[in-house]
Structures are given as C-alpha cells and as structure tokens.
Amino acid sequence: MNTLKTTARITGLLMLVLVALAPFSMLYVPATLIVPGDAVTTANNIVSSASMFRLAMASDAVIFLVEIALCALVYTLVRPVNKTLALIAVFARLAMTIIQGLNLLNHFVVVLLLSGSGSVAALAPPQLQALASLFLGAHEAGVLIWGMFFGLHLLVLGYLVYRSGYLPRIVGGMLVFVGVVYFVQSFGTILMPDAKAVFTAMGSLGFLEIAFPVWLLIKGVKAQAPD
C-alpha cells in the first residue's frame, strides 16, 4: 500500500508537469503564430519568432518523454483493479505518445522549409510558405488522431478508477466524461469539418481531467489495500 501511495503521488506530480507545459506548445504558440487561411503571415510569424517555435517543439519533446514514464506509473496504479483493462488503458496512452512524437516531425519540416536553405532553396518563397502551411495542417490533423487514443485511455482509466475502491468514484466519472469529449471532438471534426469551431470549443471541457492528478498528489489513495 505504501508503494501504491508513492506511485499515486509521483503520477499526480508528473501529470501536473504536463498540465503546466502543454498550454504553451499546444495553445499559446499556435494561437500567437498561426493565422488560419493566411500562409504568408503565418510563415513570417514563424520566421520572426523562430526561437519561440523551437521552444514549443522542445516542450512537446519533454511532454512525450514524461508520457512514457506515466504509462508505467498508471499501469502500476490501476493494475490491482483489472490487469487486462489496465493494459488496454496504458497501450492506448503509449500509442498516443508515439503518434505525438511522430507528429512533431511536421513541425521539423516546417522549420526546414522556412529556413530556405539546402534542398528547399530551389523553391520560390510562395511555394515554401504553401508547403509549410500544408505541414502545419498535417500537424493539426495529427492532434485529432492522438486525441482518439487519449479518449480511449481516459474511458478505460476512468472505469478502473471508478471500480478501484481506493480512488474516488466521482473522479473516475469525470475521466470517463472527458474521454467521451475527446472522442466527440476528434470524430466530429473529421465527419463534420464545417462545425470544427464547435468541436474545438468542446475541448475546453478537458480541464476536468486535472481533478485526477490533483487528487493523486494531495490525497493519494485510500488507506485500505485493494482486493
């Protein structure tokens, strides 16, 4: 039980580290530099703020590395409830992490294109800007894809938390709800692109997920050992 308590608090701490890092690279930098439908302005913004763009990429890389540790920690935390479901939850999170890492390649390509050096020097600036915009769009699509895996992870994890007996049921219910939100957001954007703004706004409900790491860090797990 002492080991489980320690695992819970480390898990909560690392999850809150992600909560602190993610808004910069996933929200602030895109909102600051990317102008939808304007490839020229977007390209100029990225070139003039190259350090910020690269810092966001580095922040993403730290997030992916922390996620690997979280996969092992989350499995240890919910394994006593059901090993099979715990594996499903962790594999879904690991798949999400792999896709996030691969998706970072799109931003590397954007940097390469807008540098105008090497093999891309043969292309005209408008072509480079258009290609950069294309890869930025591919990165945005990649977010929708890993969101599906994260939705599955939260659904299963929420169920395990709800059934655990040593973690609060209300937090488990909130995780299930946020998992459904991720599914609706990803599939809704793919199936109904005209309503993208609506589904994007739904993503704000994801803040409910923070209840889980906060509880783990402050409360840990209940005193009684799980069955």
TORMI-346624 format. One line per field, with one value per residue: residue number from 1; residue in one letter; x, y, z of N, C-alpha, C in turn. Coordinates in steps of 0.2 Angstrom, whole numbers. Layout:
<pts>
seq: (NUM / ...)
type: (A / ...)
n.xx: (X / ...)
n.yy: (Y / ...)
n.zz: (Z / ...)
ca.xx: (X / ...)
ca.yy: (Y / ...)
ca.zz: (Z / ...)
c.xx: (X / ...)
c.yy: (Y / ...)
c.zz: (Z / ...)
</pts>
This chain:
<pts>
seq: (1 / 2 / 3 / 4 / 5 / 6 / 7 / 8 / 9 / 10 / 11 / 12 / 13 / 14 / 15 / 16 / 17 / 18 / 19 / 20 / 21 / 22 / 23 / 24 / 25 / 26 / 27 / 28 / 29 / 30 / 31 / 32 / 33 / 34 / 35 / 36 / 37 / 38 / 39 / 40 / 41 / 42 / 43 / 44 / 45 / 46 / 47 / 48 / 49 / 50 / 51 / 52 / 53 / 54 / 55 / 56 / 57 / 58 / 59 / 60 / 61 / 62 / 63 / 64 / 65 / 66 / 67 / 68 / 69 / 70 / 71 / 72 / 73 / 74 / 75 / 76 / 77 / 78 / 79 / 80 / 81 / 82 / 83 / 84 / 85 / 86 / 87 / 88 / 89 / 90 / 91 / 92 / 93 / 94 / 95 / 96 / 97 / 98 / 99 / 100 / 101 / 102 / 103 / 104 / 105 / 106 / 107 / 108 / 109 / 110 / 111 / 112 / 113 / 114 / 115 / 116 / 117 / 118 / 119 / 120 / 121 / 122 / 123 / 124 / 125 / 126 / 127 / 128 / 129 / 130 / 131 / 132 / 133 / 134 / 135 / 136 / 137 / 138 / 139 / 140 / 141 / 142 / 143 / 144 / 145 / 146 / 147 / 148 / 149 / 150 / 151 / 152 / 153 / 154 / 155 / 156 / 157 / 158 / 159 / 160 / 161 / 162 / 163 / 164 / 165 / 166 / 167 / 168 / 169 / 170 / 171 / 172 / 173 / 174 / 175 / 176 / 177 / 178 / 179 / 180 / 181 / 182 / 183 / 184 / 185 / 186 / 187 / 188 / 189 / 190 / 191 / 192 / 193 / 194 / 195 / 196 / 197 / 198 / 199 / 200 / 201 / 202 / 203 / 204 / 205 / 206 / 207 / 208 / 209 / 210 / 211 / 212 / 213 / 214 / 215 / 216 / 217 / 218 / 219 / 220 / 221 / 222 / 223 / 224 / 225 / 226 / 227)
type: (M / N / T / L / K / T / T / A / R / I / T / G / L / L / M / L / V / L / V / A / L / A / P / F / S / M / L / Y / V / P / A / T / L / I / V / P / G / D / A / V / T / T / A / N / N / I / V / S / S / A / S / M / F / R / L / A / M / A / S / D / A / V / I / F / L / V / E / I / A / L / C / A / L / V / Y / T / L / V / R / P / V / N / K / T / L / A / L / I / A / V / F / A / R / L / A / M / T / I / I / Q / G / L / N / L / L / N / H / F / V / V / V / L / L / L / S / G / S / G / S / V / A / A / L / A / P / P / Q / L / Q / A / L / A / S / L / F / L / G / A / H / E / A / G / V / L / I / W / G / M / F / F / G / L / H / L / L / V / L / G / Y / L / V / Y / R / S / G / Y / L / P / R / I / V / G / G / M / L / V / F / V / G / V / V / Y / F / V / Q / S / F / G / T / I / L / M / P / D / A / K / A / V / F / T / A / M / G / S / L / G / F / L / E / I / A / F / P / V / W / L / L / I / K / G / V / K / A / Q / A / P / D)
n.xx: (4 / 10 / 19 / 10 / 4 / 15 / 17 / 5 / 6 / 18 / 14 / 3 / 11 / 19 / 9 / 4 / 15 / 14 / 2 / 6 / 16 / 10 / 0 / 8 / 14 / 4 / -7 / -4 / 7 / 3 / -9 / -3 / 6 / 1 / -9 / -25 / -29 / -20 / -6 / 6 / 7 / 8 / 19 / 29 / 27 / 32 / 45 / 50 / 49 / 56 / 63 / 54 / 45 / 53 / 56 / 43 / 43 / 53 / 47 / 36 / 43 / 48 / 36 / 32 / 42 / 40 / 27 / 30 / 35 / 24 / 15 / 20 / 18 / 4 / -1 / 4 / -3 / -17 / -17 / -21 / -35 / -40 / -30 / -30 / -38 / -31 / -19 / -25 / -28 / -16 / -9 / -16 / -13 / 1 / 1 / -4 / 6 / 17 / 11 / 11 / 24 / 29 / 21 / 27 / 37 / 31 / 32 / 46 / 48 / 42 / 50 / 62 / 58 / 55 / 67 / 74 / 85 / 98 / 91 / 78 / 80 / 79 / 65 / 52 / 48 / 34 / 30 / 36 / 30 / 17 / 19 / 24 / 12 / 4 / 10 / 8 / -5 / -6 / 0 / -10 / -20 / -14 / -15 / -29 / -29 / -21 / -29 / -40 / -35 / -31 / -44 / -49 / -40 / -43 / -57 / -56 / -47 / -54 / -65 / -58 / -54 / -66 / -70 / -61 / -61 / -51 / -49 / -57 / -74 / -81 / -71 / -67 / -78 / -78 / -66 / -71 / -81 / -73 / -66 / -76 / -78 / -66 / -67 / -79 / -75 / -64 / -69 / -80 / -75 / -68 / -79 / -88 / -82 / -86 / -92 / -81 / -77 / -86 / -83 / -70 / -71 / -77 / -66 / -62 / -68 / -60 / -52 / -57 / -51 / -40 / -43 / -40 / -25 / -23 / -30 / -22 / -10 / -12 / -21 / -18 / -20 / -33 / -33 / -36 / -31 / -32 / -42)
n.yy: (-6 / 6 / 8 / 9 / 21 / 30 / 29 / 34 / 48 / 52 / 50 / 59 / 71 / 71 / 71 / 84 / 92 / 90 / 97 / 110 / 112 / 109 / 119 / 130 / 125 / 119 / 127 / 142 / 145 / 141 / 149 / 162 / 162 / 156 / 160 / 156 / 152 / 161 / 159 / 166 / 176 / 168 / 161 / 171 / 175 / 164 / 163 / 175 / 173 / 162 / 156 / 155 / 146 / 134 / 132 / 128 / 116 / 109 / 109 / 100 / 89 / 86 / 83 / 71 / 62 / 62 / 56 / 43 / 38 / 40 / 30 / 18 / 21 / 23 / 11 / 3 / 9 / 6 / -7 / -17 / -17 / -22 / -31 / -33 / -23 / -13 / -14 / -11 / 2 / 8 / 4 / 12 / 25 / 24 / 22 / 34 / 43 / 39 / 43 / 57 / 60 / 57 / 66 / 77 / 78 / 85 / 98 / 100 / 99 / 110 / 120 / 117 / 120 / 134 / 139 / 140 / 135 / 123 / 109 / 114 / 127 / 128 / 131 / 143 / 157 / 158 / 145 / 138 / 144 / 139 / 125 / 124 / 128 / 118 / 107 / 112 / 110 / 97 / 93 / 98 / 89 / 77 / 79 / 77 / 64 / 58 / 62 / 53 / 41 / 45 / 48 / 35 / 30 / 37 / 34 / 20 / 21 / 29 / 21 / 11 / 18 / 22 / 9 / 5 / 7 / 12 / 25 / 40 / 39 / 49 / 56 / 46 / 45 / 58 / 57 / 47 / 55 / 65 / 58 / 54 / 66 / 69 / 59 / 63 / 76 / 73 / 63 / 71 / 82 / 76 / 70 / 81 / 94 / 107 / 111 / 113 / 123 / 122 / 109 / 111 / 120 / 112 / 106 / 113 / 108 / 98 / 102 / 96 / 85 / 88 / 86 / 73 / 71 / 81 / 76 / 64 / 69 / 76 / 69 / 55 / 38 / 29 / 22 / 8 / -7 / -13 / -26)
n.zz: (0 / 4 / -7 / -17 / -14 / -15 / -28 / -33 / -30 / -36 / -49 / -50 / -49 / -60 / -70 / -68 / -71 / -85 / -87 / -84 / -94 / -107 / -112 / -117 / -129 / -136 / -136 / -134 / -142 / -156 / -157 / -156 / -167 / -179 / -192 / -197 / -214 / -220 / -226 / -229 / -219 / -208 / -210 / -210 / -197 / -190 / -194 / -189 / -176 / -172 / -162 / -152 / -158 / -159 / -146 / -142 / -149 / -142 / -129 / -132 / -134 / -122 / -115 / -122 / -117 / -104 / -104 / -107 / -95 / -87 / -92 / -87 / -74 / -72 / -76 / -65 / -55 / -57 / -60 / -49 / -50 / -62 / -73 / -87 / -92 / -87 / -95 / -108 / -106 / -104 / -116 / -125 / -121 / -123 / -137 / -141 / -137 / -145 / -158 / -155 / -154 / -168 / -174 / -172 / -181 / -192 / -188 / -188 / -201 / -206 / -200 / -208 / -221 / -220 / -218 / -229 / -234 / -240 / -249 / -251 / -256 / -269 / -272 / -274 / -263 / -261 / -263 / -253 / -242 / -244 / -243 / -230 / -223 / -227 / -220 / -207 / -206 / -207 / -195 / -186 / -189 / -185 / -171 / -169 / -172 / -162 / -151 / -151 / -147 / -134 / -129 / -128 / -119 / -107 / -105 / -102 / -91 / -82 / -79 / -72 / -61 / -56 / -52 / -43 / -28 / -20 / -25 / -29 / -34 / -41 / -47 / -56 / -64 / -70 / -78 / -87 / -93 / -99 / -108 / -117 / -122 / -129 / -139 / -146 / -150 / -159 / -169 / -173 / -179 / -189 / -197 / -198 / -204 / -206 / -194 / -186 / -177 / -166 / -161 / -157 / -147 / -138 / -133 / -122 / -111 / -107 / -96 / -84 / -82 / -74 / -61 / -58 / -57 / -47 / -36 / -34 / -31 / -19 / -11 / -13 / -12 / -4 / 13 / 14 / 8 / -9 / -16)
ca.xx: (0 / 14 / 21 / 4 / 3 / 20 / 16 / 0 / 9 / 23 / 9 / 0 / 15 / 21 / 3 / 3 / 20 / 11 / -3 / 10 / 19 / 6 / -3 / 12 / 16 / -2 / -12 / -1 / 11 / -1 / -13 / 1 / 10 / -3 / -15 / -29 / -30 / -15 / 1 / 11 / 8 / 10 / 26 / 33 / 27 / 36 / 52 / 52 / 48 / 59 / 65 / 48 / 43 / 58 / 55 / 37 / 45 / 56 / 42 / 32 / 48 / 48 / 30 / 32 / 47 / 36 / 22 / 32 / 36 / 17 / 12 / 22 / 15 / -3 / -2 / 5 / -8 / -23 / -17 / -24 / -42 / -40 / -24 / -32 / -41 / -25 / -15 / -28 / -28 / -9 / -7 / -19 / -9 / 8 / 0 / -5 / 13 / 20 / 9 / 13 / 31 / 29 / 18 / 32 / 41 / 28 / 35 / 53 / 48 / 40 / 57 / 66 / 55 / 55 / 74 / 76 / 92 / 98 / 87 / 72 / 82 / 76 / 58 / 51 / 45 / 27 / 29 / 39 / 25 / 12 / 21 / 24 / 5 / 2 / 13 / 5 / -12 / -5 / 1 / -17 / -24 / -11 / -18 / -36 / -28 / -19 / -35 / -44 / -31 / -32 / -50 / -49 / -36 / -47 / -63 / -54 / -44 / -60 / -69 / -54 / -54 / -72 / -71 / -55 / -62 / -46 / -49 / -64 / -78 / -83 / -65 / -67 / -84 / -75 / -62 / -75 / -84 / -68 / -64 / -81 / -77 / -61 / -70 / -84 / -71 / -60 / -73 / -84 / -71 / -67 / -85 / -92 / -77 / -89 / -93 / -75 / -76 / -90 / -79 / -64 / -73 / -78 / -60 / -61 / -71 / -54 / -49 / -60 / -46 / -35 / -45 / -36 / -18 / -23 / -32 / -17 / -4 / -14 / -24 / -15 / -25 / -36 / -29 / -37 / -27 / -37 / -43)
ca.yy: (0 / 12 / 8 / 12 / 28 / 34 / 29 / 39 / 55 / 53 / 50 / 66 / 76 / 71 / 74 / 91 / 94 / 90 / 102 / 116 / 113 / 108 / 125 / 134 / 122 / 117 / 133 / 149 / 146 / 141 / 155 / 168 / 162 / 153 / 164 / 152 / 154 / 165 / 156 / 171 / 179 / 163 / 159 / 177 / 175 / 158 / 165 / 181 / 170 / 155 / 154 / 153 / 140 / 129 / 131 / 124 / 109 / 106 / 107 / 94 / 83 / 84 / 80 / 64 / 58 / 61 / 52 / 36 / 36 / 40 / 24 / 13 / 23 / 22 / 4 / 1 / 12 / 3 / -14 / -21 / -17 / -27 / -31 / -33 / -16 / -8 / -14 / -8 / 9 / 10 / 4 / 17 / 31 / 24 / 24 / 42 / 46 / 38 / 47 / 64 / 60 / 57 / 72 / 83 / 79 / 90 / 105 / 100 / 100 / 117 / 124 / 116 / 123 / 141 / 141 / 142 / 133 / 116 / 107 / 118 / 133 / 129 / 133 / 150 / 158 / 157 / 138 / 136 / 146 / 135 / 119 / 125 / 128 / 111 / 103 / 114 / 107 / 89 / 93 / 99 / 83 / 73 / 80 / 74 / 56 / 55 / 63 / 47 / 36 / 48 / 47 / 28 / 29 / 40 / 30 / 14 / 23 / 32 / 15 / 7 / 22 / 21 / 2 / 3 / 7 / 16 / 31 / 42 / 37 / 55 / 57 / 41 / 48 / 64 / 55 / 44 / 61 / 69 / 53 / 55 / 73 / 68 / 55 / 68 / 81 / 70 / 61 / 76 / 87 / 73 / 69 / 87 / 99 / 114 / 113 / 112 / 128 / 119 / 104 / 114 / 123 / 107 / 104 / 116 / 103 / 94 / 104 / 92 / 80 / 90 / 83 / 66 / 72 / 85 / 71 / 59 / 72 / 79 / 64 / 49 / 33 / 27 / 18 / 1 / -10 / -15 / -33)
ca.zz: (0 / 4 / -13 / -21 / -12 / -18 / -36 / -35 / -29 / -42 / -55 / -50 / -50 / -67 / -74 / -67 / -75 / -92 / -87 / -85 / -101 / -113 / -114 / -121 / -135 / -139 / -136 / -134 / -148 / -162 / -157 / -157 / -173 / -184 / -194 / -202 / -220 / -222 / -226 / -229 / -212 / -203 / -212 / -207 / -189 / -188 / -195 / -185 / -169 / -173 / -155 / -148 / -161 / -157 / -139 / -141 / -151 / -136 / -124 / -134 / -133 / -114 / -114 / -124 / -113 / -97 / -105 / -107 / -88 / -85 / -95 / -82 / -67 / -72 / -75 / -58 / -51 / -58 / -61 / -44 / -52 / -68 / -76 / -94 / -94 / -86 / -101 / -113 / -105 / -105 / -123 / -128 / -119 / -126 / -144 / -141 / -136 / -151 / -163 / -154 / -156 / -175 / -177 / -171 / -187 / -196 / -186 / -190 / -209 / -207 / -199 / -213 / -227 / -220 / -217 / -236 / -236 / -243 / -255 / -252 / -259 / -276 / -272 / -273 / -256 / -260 / -263 / -247 / -237 / -245 / -241 / -223 / -221 / -228 / -214 / -201 / -206 / -205 / -188 / -183 / -190 / -180 / -165 / -169 / -171 / -155 / -147 / -151 / -142 / -127 / -127 / -126 / -112 / -102 / -104 / -98 / -84 / -78 / -77 / -67 / -55 / -53 / -49 / -39 / -21 / -17 / -28 / -28 / -40 / -44 / -52 / -62 / -69 / -74 / -83 / -92 / -97 / -103 / -113 / -122 / -125 / -134 / -145 / -150 / -154 / -165 / -174 / -175 / -183 / -196 / -200 / -199 / -203 / -206 / -187 / -182 / -171 / -161 / -158 / -154 / -141 / -133 / -130 / -115 / -105 / -105 / -90 / -79 / -81 / -69 / -55 / -56 / -54 / -41 / -31 / -33 / -27 / -12 / -7 / -14 / -12 / 2 / 17 / 14 / 2 / -14 / -17)
c.xx: (4 / 17 / 16 / 3 / 9 / 19 / 10 / 2 / 14 / 19 / 6 / 4 / 17 / 15 / 2 / 9 / 18 / 6 / 0 / 13 / 15 / 2 / 1 / 13 / 9 / -7 / -9 / 2 / 7 / -6 / -9 / 4 / 6 / -9 / -19 / -30 / -25 / -8 / 6 / 12 / 10 / 17 / 31 / 33 / 32 / 44 / 54 / 52 / 51 / 61 / 59 / 45 / 47 / 57 / 48 / 39 / 48 / 52 / 38 / 37 / 48 / 42 / 30 / 36 / 43 / 31 / 24 / 33 / 29 / 14 / 14 / 18 / 8 / -5 / -1 / 0 / -15 / -23 / -21 / -32 / -43 / -34 / -25 / -34 / -35 / -21 / -18 / -27 / -21 / -7 / -10 / -15 / -2 / 7 / -1 / 2 / 17 / 18 / 11 / 20 / 32 / 26 / 22 / 36 / 38 / 31 / 42 / 53 / 46 / 46 / 61 / 64 / 56 / 62 / 77 / 82 / 92 / 94 / 81 / 74 / 80 / 69 / 58 / 48 / 38 / 26 / 31 / 33 / 19 / 13 / 21 / 17 / 2 / 4 / 10 / -2 / -11 / -4 / -6 / -21 / -21 / -14 / -25 / -35 / -26 / -25 / -39 / -41 / -32 / -39 / -52 / -46 / -40 / -54 / -61 / -51 / -50 / -64 / -65 / -54 / -60 / -73 / -66 / -57 / -57 / -45 / -56 / -68 / -80 / -77 / -65 / -73 / -82 / -71 / -66 / -78 / -79 / -66 / -69 / -80 / -72 / -63 / -74 / -80 / -67 / -64 / -78 / -81 / -70 / -73 / -89 / -87 / -80 / -91 / -87 / -74 / -80 / -86 / -73 / -66 / -75 / -72 / -59 / -64 / -65 / -51 / -52 / -55 / -41 / -37 / -41 / -29 / -18 / -25 / -26 / -11 / -6 / -16 / -21 / -21 / -27 / -32 / -29 / -34 / -33 / -37 / -38)
c.yy: (6 / 13 / 11 / 19 / 33 / 34 / 34 / 46 / 56 / 54 / 57 / 71 / 77 / 73 / 81 / 95 / 95 / 96 / 109 / 117 / 113 / 115 / 129 / 131 / 121 / 122 / 140 / 150 / 146 / 147 / 161 / 168 / 160 / 157 / 159 / 155 / 159 / 162 / 160 / 174 / 174 / 161 / 165 / 177 / 169 / 160 / 170 / 178 / 163 / 152 / 151 / 146 / 134 / 127 / 127 / 117 / 106 / 104 / 101 / 88 / 81 / 81 / 73 / 60 / 57 / 56 / 44 / 34 / 35 / 33 / 19 / 15 / 22 / 15 / 1 / 3 / 8 / -4 / -19 / -21 / -22 / -26 / -30 / -26 / -11 / -8 / -10 / 0 / 12 / 10 / 10 / 24 / 30 / 25 / 31 / 45 / 45 / 42 / 55 / 65 / 61 / 63 / 78 / 84 / 84 / 97 / 106 / 102 / 107 / 122 / 123 / 120 / 131 / 143 / 143 / 139 / 125 / 115 / 111 / 125 / 134 / 131 / 140 / 151 / 157 / 149 / 135 / 138 / 141 / 128 / 119 / 125 / 121 / 107 / 105 / 111 / 100 / 88 / 93 / 92 / 77 / 73 / 77 / 66 / 54 / 57 / 57 / 42 / 39 / 47 / 40 / 27 / 32 / 37 / 24 / 16 / 25 / 26 / 11 / 11 / 22 / 14 / 1 / 3 / 11 / 23 / 33 / 41 / 43 / 57 / 52 / 43 / 54 / 62 / 51 / 50 / 64 / 64 / 53 / 61 / 73 / 65 / 60 / 73 / 79 / 68 / 66 / 80 / 83 / 72 / 76 / 93 / 106 / 116 / 112 / 117 / 125 / 114 / 106 / 117 / 118 / 105 / 107 / 112 / 98 / 96 / 100 / 87 / 81 / 87 / 77 / 67 / 76 / 80 / 66 / 63 / 74 / 73 / 57 / 44 / 31 / 22 / 11 / -1 / -13 / -23 / -36)
c.zz: (0 / -3 / -18 / -20 / -15 / -25 / -37 / -34 / -35 / -48 / -56 / -51 / -57 / -72 / -73 / -70 / -82 / -92 / -87 / -91 / -107 / -116 / -119 / -128 / -139 / -140 / -138 / -141 / -155 / -162 / -158 / -164 / -180 / -186 / -199 / -208 / -223 / -221 / -226 / -222 / -207 / -204 / -209 / -200 / -187 / -188 / -190 / -177 / -169 / -166 / -151 / -151 / -159 / -150 / -138 / -143 / -145 / -130 / -126 / -133 / -126 / -112 / -116 / -120 / -106 / -98 / -105 / -99 / -85 / -87 / -89 / -76 / -67 / -72 / -68 / -54 / -51 / -59 / -56 / -46 / -57 / -72 / -84 / -96 / -92 / -92 / -107 / -112 / -106 / -112 / -127 / -127 / -123 / -134 / -145 / -141 / -142 / -157 / -162 / -156 / -164 / -178 / -176 / -177 / -192 / -194 / -188 / -198 / -210 / -206 / -205 / -219 / -226 / -219 / -224 / -238 / -238 / -249 / -256 / -255 / -266 / -277 / -271 / -266 / -256 / -260 / -256 / -242 / -238 / -242 / -233 / -220 / -222 / -222 / -207 / -200 / -204 / -198 / -184 / -184 / -186 / -173 / -164 / -168 / -165 / -150 / -146 / -146 / -135 / -125 / -124 / -119 / -106 / -100 / -100 / -91 / -80 / -75 / -71 / -61 / -52 / -49 / -43 / -31 / -17 / -20 / -29 / -35 / -44 / -49 / -58 / -67 / -73 / -79 / -89 / -97 / -102 / -109 / -119 / -126 / -131 / -140 / -149 / -154 / -160 / -170 / -177 / -180 / -190 / -200 / -202 / -199 / -203 / -198 / -183 / -176 / -165 / -157 / -155 / -148 / -136 / -129 / -123 / -110 / -103 / -98 / -84 / -77 / -76 / -62 / -53 / -53 / -48 / -35 / -29 / -29 / -20 / -8 / -7 / -15 / -5 / 6 / 16 / 7 / -3 / -14 / -22)
</pts>
